[in-house]
Amino acid sequence: MFKQEYRELSVFKDLSNNQLVEIEPFIHFRNYPQRSVIFEQGQTAEYFYILVNGFVEIIYKPYDGPELRVAHLSPGSLFGWSAALGRSHYTSAARAESDCETCCMSYQELQKICQNNPATGVILLSRFSGLIAERLSSTHDQVFNILIERMGIDREHSGVTT
């Protein structure tokens, strides 16, 4: 059912039908039930994911403290981008907050797309980088808010802005 829905995601929108047909063999569709682990922090980074439906939380566990929820993702979000960047391990964990539908791709598959059709590859890389940059900005604010809260600072009266 959601195989058609992924075409409406911003990362794939406006690609030609030929481009979509070309990349479809490299896209894997996966469902995750609510509260399931999609990947663990430290696990080998095989795939990066685009959330088609549902909600995902990104959890970071510092070695010397409790885990932190650093992002709440909605449809269209890119996650697991350690794999998209060619890194060996995920730096955080991803858990399904609700039943989720995702499409995913490996770094090697993304490389094949870029080699086979550089024009399509450049479009995808540009869109992926935009989603990563957007998430980094959002994550900064969430981590900052966690730190402010843990330090017991009353943000309203501190004069601090992000």
N, C-alpha and C positions, 0 to 999 in steps of 0.2 A: 504494500500500500504506500509506504513512504518513499519508495524509490522515485516516484514522480515528484514528491514534495521537495526533495533535495534540490531540484532544478530551480526552485523559487528562492533559495537562500542567496543572500547578497554576494557570496563568494562565487557562485555559479551563474547568477543572473546575467543576462545579456550575452552569454557565450552563444555562439552559433550552434545550431543543431549538430553540425559536423564536429565541432569541438567537444560537445557533450558526449557524442557517440565515441569519440576518440579517447576520452578520459574514463568513461564508465567501466571498462575492464579493470581499472586500477582502484576503483572505489568499492569498499566493502561495507555492507550494511549490517549493523549490529543493534540488537535490543538489549536493554538492561532493566531488570525489575527494580522497583524502589528499594533503596538501602543497599544495593549491591555495589561492590567495589569494581570500578572499571580498570584502574591500575593503582599500584601501591608506590609510595615514595621509595626510591632506590631500585625499583624493578627495571629490568632492561627496557629501554624506550624503543618499542617496535613501531607503534602507530601514533599518528596525531589524529584528532577527532574533530568533527564538526557536529554540533548538537542540532538535530533536526526537530525533535519534539521532546518536551519534558524539561527538567531542571537538574543541574549537576552542581555539586559543591567541590571546591578545590581546597585541600587541607595540606598545610605545611607543618611538619613536626620537627622543631629544633632538637638537637641532640640533648639539650639540657633543660627542656621545659615541656609544657603540655602542648598538644597540637593546636594549631590556629586555623580557623576558617578564613582563608584569604580571598575567596571569590565565590560568588553565587552566579551561576551561568544560566542563561536562557537561550532559546532557539536562535541559531545563527552564530553562536559563539564557537571559537576555535580553542581547543585545549589539548594538553599532551604535546605541546609544541616543542618539548625537548627532542622528540623524534623528528619534527619538521626541520629542526636546526642541526640534525645529524649528531646529537649528543647520545652518549651511551646509556644513560639512566634518567628516569624521571626524577625531577627535583621536588615533586609534591605528589599527593595522591588525589584521585578523582573518585567521587562516590555519587551514585544516582540518588537525588532527593525525591524523585518521583519515577514512575516508569519512563524510560528514555528510549529514544530512537536516535541513532548516530550513523554517520557515514565516516569512514576512516580510510587512511592511506599511509603507506610506509614511506620513509625517506627515499628508499631505492625506487619505489614506484613514482614518486614525484620527480626524481632524477630522470627516469625513462620518459616521462611526459616532456620534460624540458629538452631532452636530447631529440626526441621524435618530432616535436613541434615547438620550437623555441618561442614562437609568438604566443601560443596558448600557455606555455610555461611561464613566460614573463607576466601575463595577466594574472595567473594563479598566485605567483610569488608576490606580486604587488598587493593583491587582495589579502593574502595570508599575513603579510607584514603589517598591513593596516589593522587587521584584527588583533595581532599580537601587540602592537603599539597601543591600541585602545585598551586592551586588557592590562598592560603594564601601568597605564595611567590610573585605571580603576583600582588595581591592586595596591598601588602606592597609597591611595586615600584610605583603603580598608586597613592596611597595616598601620598607618599613622593613627587611625582612630582606635585600633586595638591598643597601641602603645599609650596613647593619651588616657584611655580608660584604665589600663593597668597601673599607670603612674598616679591615678587618682586626681588628675587635673580636670577642673571644671572648664570645659572648652568655651562655654558661653561667656565666661567672665575673664578669660585669659588673654583675649585679644589675638589668639592664634588663628590663622586661616591657612588653608591648603591651596 
